[in-house]
Amino acid sequence: MNEIFSSKDLYEDAFLNETKKTLGDDIILLKGDLSGIQAFIFDVKSDGAARELKARSAFIDILLSVVEYEINENFKANTIINTGGNFYMFIQKKDKYENCLNELIKKYENLLAPLNLHLFISTTEITQDKNYNSSIFELESKLGLMKLKPWSNVTFFEPQKTFQKYQWDLLAGKIISIMNERGVVYFQINRINNIENENNSSILFSNSLIKISDYKIEFNNENNNNTNNSKELVINIPKWNDKNREYCNYNNNNDVLNFENLAHLAKIRKCDNYLCACLFDLDNMGEFLKNINSFSSFKKFSDKIKKSFQKNISKILNKEYKDGKITRDKKDLKTYFKDNIYVVYNGGDDAFILGAWDAVLEFMKEFHNEFNNNLNHELPEKPFSFSTAMVFFKHKYPIKRIAEILETNIQEAKQSDRKIQIKLLNEKMIDIKGHWNLFGANLKYEQYKEVVDKSKELKMFIHDENAGKVLLHRIRQTAFTYEKMIYRETFNLAFDNPELYRISYSMRNIKNFPQELIDEFERNFMEISRKNQGYIFPFAARFAEWKMKKKI
């Protein structure tokens, strides 16, 4: 990472110079932006949401690949990055190139208007009086103006339906070409013989498929194990297999696990049958990009971040979820993160996952470690972090509302402790974020890890010593006491609540209760300066309660 933030002149830019050798000296920098993605993906009903969410997420990946493919058909081009709803490309300048791009934009605006998706493309010429930063600034400024007029290219009259049907036919053909070219085996594409049985509209998302015009694109039953350079358009769909059936002790005819199935996996482990939705997003992305001085560095940085998110998520999903091991008929049955967690989308610098709540807690600990090892291990300042929001819910709760709550909570996490700063390698200051919004409180990662670890300790003690769970309830209630303490500390008011001392006394009276836990419990409440430290035990007690449900 050190070389990425080193100062470099635009015209000593290796990637740009290589592009000029291929495309010539007259080149255009292009940025594409697909807006409305999150609202589109999560605009689903709770019934069958798991399948439709993945279908919609897959469609976004497919669509961006098709747009990139079509630009390559019309221009000599070189892609810098295509991820997370954005893509940057160099294209060869040719006569009337703006007209060609405008026709492309108009076509997709009319195609996507019924889905409330909008494709914007801005361009700038690479000239000797521009550097990397001014080029990127110009692209962003133009995009900002375009987004003020999202419907400007849409035709609102009846022949539009005929036009859309014809264009969706062409789009389905391009999807088939891309998949054949890249060797993507995670979909199978079939022509629909009896279209009225599917739907009269040109596009449909349901039942583990995407229907586009006369074609339906279905998820295959086998995972895509391609290791070539092709882009995996869909990854990480939890499916029923023989191991799932043995673990769950019943069959399910549906290939893709639905939310009720995922919640049931937690219940099998004698946990409460909650789901956890988790949104995590790289911090300070804009600041990092401002401190890059060449397209070579931009590409290296973008590729590194994308790999860190996408590859690490895939790597951890294939690991065994050790706390998920159960014993049935004197036989130990393993389970893996991929059997318990559903990746809704993985955008390159952000991701949304959902699954059995206990598996998600452990998965995020693993991801944080992999993330640190990949991005921060060679930088003493440890500048890279990601903010996280988690919400726990029952499987029938509207997923659209969950997405809205997560978006609000992650913004709160990003705004927490903005006064703490570190220096980048070029001496510029950036805010340290990296908070985890849990039950509405913004914790540091170390505090989150303590919550998860302490929940195991509390559960183990109560189980091993056959102690009553009433203590967990009382510890959990101290969250309200802690909030009162913070309030009174803020306004320099005196505070003395005997409840804390009574709980501490109760702990000491419990046979074999670890003294170090008692000391830490008291210390967390007394050290108000360590923000949100007092939430560790209450949150840990809540998770310990959830892990001790006896009925299956």
Secondary structure, DSSP 8 states (H G I E B T S, - for coil): -GGGGS---GGG-HHHHHHHHHH-S-EEEEEEEEE-HHHHHT---STTHHHHHHHHHHHHHHHHHHHHHHHHHHS-EEEEEEETTEEEEEEE--TTHHHHHHHHHHHHHHHHGGGT-EEEEEEEE--TT--HHHHHHHHHHHHHHHTT-TTTT---STTHHHHHHHHHHHHHHHHHHHHHHHT--SEEEEE-S-GGGT-SSSEEEETTEEEETTEEEEE-SS-----SS---SS----B--HHHHHHHTS--S-SB--HHHHHHHHHHTTS---EEEEEEEETTHHHHHHT--SHHHHHHHHHHHHHHHHHHHHHHHTSB-GGG-EEETTEEE--BHHHHEEEEEE-SSEEEEEEEHHHHHHHHHHHHHHHIIIIITT-TT----EEEEEEEE-TTS-HHHHHHHHHHHHHHHHHTTTT-EEE-TTS-EEE----EEETTEEE-HHHHHHHHHHHHHHHHHHHHHT--THHHHHHHHHHHHHHHHHHHHHTT-----HHHHHHHHHHHHSTT--HHHHHHHHHHHH-TTSTTGGGHHHHHHHHHHHTT----
